[in-house]
Structure formats: structure tokens, C-alpha cells
Amino acid sequence: MSVRENTEVTPKFDLKKQLFAEFTGTAALLCTVIGSGIMAERLSGGNLGVALIANTLATVFALFVLIEILAPISGAHFNPLVTLVVYFKNRSNNTISIVITAYIAILFIAFQLLGAIAGAWLANVMFELPVLQFSTHVRGGQGQWLAEAVATAGLITVILRSGTAHVKAKTSTLVASYIGAAYWFTASTSFANPAAVLGRMFSDSFAGIAPVSTLGFVVAQALGAVIGTLINQYLNDATD
């Protein structure tokens, strides 16, 4: 879901370690989202508000920690759209210190997607659920798709703005705080990440999403990523 844009991937970290960081970081993030959703659902007594609070807090805390410890290695993307944004911005103006070639971007995305599936399966095993399962939680409609576009546009804007000289707060703090808020102000509870959509498809739980709903979410997220990039570019032009 994130990247520390102003963190350099130095030569002492090889590609294998970067891919391992993206895999384990995405897996841990999805395991947190799904696992906390299962636990919250079991303990909340049917109170969806309480379940969402628990799910939100667990996600915010885990996201902050994961970005802090893995950003110096891979940038802590955990999100195919973040990787693509970093790649295209790196190509266009070379203002991002993380070096992402097309080859590395493809590998990052592949390992993020694999990590998302692994994280979902790990959560299922921990809670003694069938490893291979698919969600029946249908999420769709214009409101949900608009929410995903808004959530992703906001996430990309926050990430890119955190890399500017005028923003002093840590990317980890900004991203975790934004995602925590977006859980509540968006109708979709802010997936904002195609890898998260994939992983949550393999969990028939509070946090899951039915396979039939995934395409609309991913398309909306991609549109949101473009909008977030354009917002950042406009703000950069305004401060030049």
C-alpha cells in the first residue's frame, strides 16, 4: 500500500533482498488485514462497527511498522500501483531516488501478488480455516468503485507529497494515518491496492471480497492512481 519515496535503495541491498522485502511485507500486511478481520468478527458479537475499529487499528499499526523496517531495503511498496507510479515518475523526470527499471517493476509486482496470496493463506491456517477458499462477500456498485478511486488517489497523493522537501512527516506516519482514516470515510473501506484485492479474494471473512467484484475494484484503483499522480504534478507545478 506504500513507499518511502525519498529512501534510496543502495547497492549493498541486492535484488533478491528487495524482492524478499516486497514479498514478506505484502504477506504480513495481508495477513494482518485478514487475520484481524477474522478475529474481530469472532469477538465482536456481530457488531460490525466494533469489528471495523479492530480491523482498522491492526492495519494501521502493522502498516507503520512494515514501512519503517522495509522501506530502506525495497521502498516498501506492497502495492503494484505504487510500483508503477514510481517506475513512470522515475522514467519521466528522475526525481525519485529509488531505482526501478521495467524489469524490477515486473518482479516487484509479481512478488507482491504472491505475497498477498501467501498472507491470506497464512491467516486462514492460523485461524484453522480451509487454506484454499474464496470470499462470498460481494462488493460492487458505483459507490464502491468511486470509493476505491478516491482512496487510491488519496494514497498516491500522500505518498508522492511525502517525498517533497516541504513535507517533514515520515512517509510511514502519513500513509498509515491516511489508510486508517480511509477505512472509515470510504464506502469500500479503502482497499486501494490490487494486491490487497487479490489476497482478500482468498478469505471468506469480514475482510474478503468475492472474485466477481475484483475487476471493478482494480479498474477503479488504477484510475485513482492516475488521478493521484496528476494531483501531485499540479501541486508541484504550483510550487515551482
N, C-alpha and C positions, 0 to 999 in steps of 0.2 A: 503494500500500500504506500511506499515511501522511499525517499532517497535523500541523503545529505549531499546537496549539490556542490557544496564548497569543500568537500573532503576529497583528497587526491588518492587514487589507487597507485601506490608507489611500486617500483619494480620488485621489492622484496616479497610482495604477495603475487604468487603465480595464478594463472587462470584456474587451475584446479581448486585452489583455496577460495577463489571468488565464487566459483560455481557451487562449492560446498556451502558457502555462506548463504547464497541465494536459496539453495535447496532447503537447508535446515531452518533458515529464518522464515521462509514461507510455510514450511511444515509446522513450525512452532506456532506461527500466527494462526493458521487454520485449526490446529489442534486446540488452541486457546478459545477461538470463537465457537467452535462446535462443542468442545468439551464443557465450557462454561454454560453454553446453551442447554446442554443435556442436564447438567447439574441443577441449573436454575429452574428448568422445567419440572424436575423431580421434587425440588424443595419448596417451590413457590405455592403449591396447593392450588394451581390453576389461575393464580393472579399473574396475568401477562405483564402488567406494569412492573411488578417486583422482579420477574424473570428478565425483563429487558434491562433494568437497572444493573442486575448482577452481570449480565452478558456484556453490557457497556463497560463497566468498571474493569472487568478482567481483560477485555480487549485493549483498553486504553493503557493499562499498566504494562501489559506484555509488549505492546507496540513500542512504547517508550524505551523499554529495556532492550528490545531487539535492535532498534535503530542505533542506540548508544553503543552496543557492543559489536555490531556487524558493519556499521557504516564505514569505519576505517579500512575494511577489507574489500567490500564489493560496492559500497554506496548504499546498501540496504534498500534495494528497490522493492522486492517482494511483490511486484506488480508489473505485468507485461507492458501496460500503457506508460508507466513511469520510465521503463527501459527505452521504449520507443521515443518518448519525448526527449530524453537525454541524448539518444542517438542522433535525432534530427537536429536538435539545437547544437550539438557538437559539430555536426557537419556544416551547419549554416553560418555559424559565427565564431566557433571555437572558444566560447566563453565559459564552458563547463570543464572543470579540471579532470573529471572522471573520463578516462579514455574508453569510449565504447565504439568499436567498429561494428560493421554489419554482422560479421561472424560471431563476435562476442555477444551482440544483442540477441541473435537467434539462440545461442546457447543459454544465455541468461533466462530467456522466456521459457525454453524447454525445461530447464531445471526448476523454475518457479512453478510451472504447471505440475511437474512430477512431485514437487514438494507439497503442493496443495492437496493432491490425492493422498500422499503418504500421511499428511497431518490429519486428514479426515478419517483414514483407516485407523490411525493410532488412537484417536478419540473413541472410535467405535469399540476397539478392543479393550480399552481401559474401562469402559462402562458396560462391558460384557454384552455388547450388541453384535449382530452379524457384521462381519468385516465388510462384505460387499452388499451394499443396499443402496437404494435410490430414494431420494426425497419425493414425497407426495404433496409437499407444500407449494401449491400453485401461487405464483406471484406474477401479476401481469396487469395490463391496462395502461392507459395514457398517464395516469397519475404516478404509477410506479416507474415508468420509463422516464418521465420528466424528472422524478426524484433522483434517479441514477445519473442522469445528465448533470443535474445541479450538484450532486455530491461529488462527482468526478471532476467537474470543472473547478469546484472549490478546492479539492485536494491538490490538483495540479497547480493551481494558482498559489496555494500556500507553499508547496514545495519549491516552486521557482522563485517566489518572492523571498523565501528564507535564504536563498543564495545571494541576495543583493547586499551591497555594502551598507544600506540604510536600515537593515533589519538585524538586530542584535541577538534576538532569542534563538535558542538552539532549534534546529530542524526537528529533532525528536520531540521536543516540547510542543512545538506548533502543530505538527502532524497528529500526534496523539490527542491533543486538545481538540483539534478540528474534527477528527473522526468521532470522538466522544460526543461532541455536540451534534454532529450529523446523524448519529444513531437516532436522535430524538426529533430533529427538525425536518427530516426527510421521510416521506411515506414508505420508502423501501428499506429503511434502517441502514442506508449507506453501505452497500457492498463496495462500490467504487473501484472494482478490481476484477478483471476477468479470471484471474487465478482463484480468487475467493469464490466466484460463481462456480467454477469447476469443482473445487473442493467441497463446497456446501451442497452440491448436487448429490454427493455420495453419503449424505446423512439425512435420514428420515427423522428429523428432530426439529426443535424450535428454530434452529438456525438454518435449516435446509432450504433448498429451492428445487422445485421439480424440473426435470430435464426439459419439459415443454416450455418452460419460462426463461431458459437461459439465453436464447438468441436475442430476445428483446432487450435484456439487461446489458449484454455485451455491446450491442449496437449503440445503445444509449450512452454507455460508458465511453465508447470511442468518440462519440460526438462531444461529450463533455470534456474529454481530454483536449480536443482541438479548441474548444471554446476557452478552456483554462489557459492554454498556450497563447491564444490571441489576446486574452485579458492581460497576461503578463507582458506581452510585447507592447501593447498600448501603454501600459504603465511605465515601461522602460523608456518609450519614446517621449512620454510626458516629463520625465526627469532628466532627459539628456540636455 
